[in-house]
Amino acid sequence: MAQRTIDLIRCLCSYPGTDCQQCAEHCPQQAVSQRQIDAAKCDNCGLCTAHCPVGAILSDTDYDSGLNSVRSLTPPVLMCQKASHQGFPCLGFLNRRILWALAGLQPLAIDTSRCQECKPAVARWLAAEIDACNDALQAAGRPLLKLVKVKPAPATPPAAVGRRSFFRSLFKAASNEAQKMAQAQKQYQYAFDPVVWLEKQHAAPCSLFPGLKINSTCSHCGLCINMCPEKALQFNSGQLIFTAQKCSGCGLCVNSCPAHALQLLPEYTGQQEIH
């Protein structure tokens, strides 16, 4: 059973006048209701994580470590556990900016061959995100994401063992199983904010990231800076500095501006200093 919860302190619902429903709207199992996740309905696809603007979804999957492990594979391949035990429970947590950051470091492959049969909503989501990422990679002159199908590793025939070795292995297996059960009882949960992960990868901004525009009605009150949950805005020498890599497009800055001076753009224009 999947273990997912929503960090209500981190969630956009903790901000006045904000009613974000991204996790509920994009959950194919309708497992999210009133900021609660029904574990019996949740299939651990990760689409709520992909759509949450502020990384408020806690899960039993350590996405951060998993993504770092992908980079150590030769060649690096994103895959689910149906393809390999080294894979993720599901690839639905990915978005175009995560794919861009990984593909910017080295050529990247992804196995989505089982998604349509397993989780159609994830298949549709990944197809759109891969296409968007490939458009940006092509514009930057980088190798495109390669679609592959990972073959399961062949089963290794069991070796013949003696009576003493058999009982030693039996006792060891029982001990390992007990340890696994004890670990399962702890029910670890991990926070994963794609924006924080992107910042650690030093991902270069491109058209896949949001942009921001400011008009002359800005009074430099600084409310947008205080409201931004990802700290994508700051003042420097009288100028508002926008860091596209940190922007999740949540819109809090736009909605909270008393002068209605900000406009969120669908694509980053390359402008970092906005007067």
Protein Blocks (a to p, Z undefined) as FASTA:
>chain_A
ZZddddfklpmklpghiacfklmmmmmnlpagghiacfklpgolommmmmmmnlpaccfb
dfklmmmmmmmpccdddddfklpmkbcfbfklpcfklmmmmmmmpccdddfklmmmmmmm
lmmmmmmmmmmmmmmmmmnopacddddddddddddddddddfklmmmmmmmmmmmmmmmm
mmmmnopaddddfklmmmmnopacdfkbccddddfkbgolommmmmmmnlpacceehiac
ddfklpgolommmmmmmnlpaccdfbdehiabdZZ
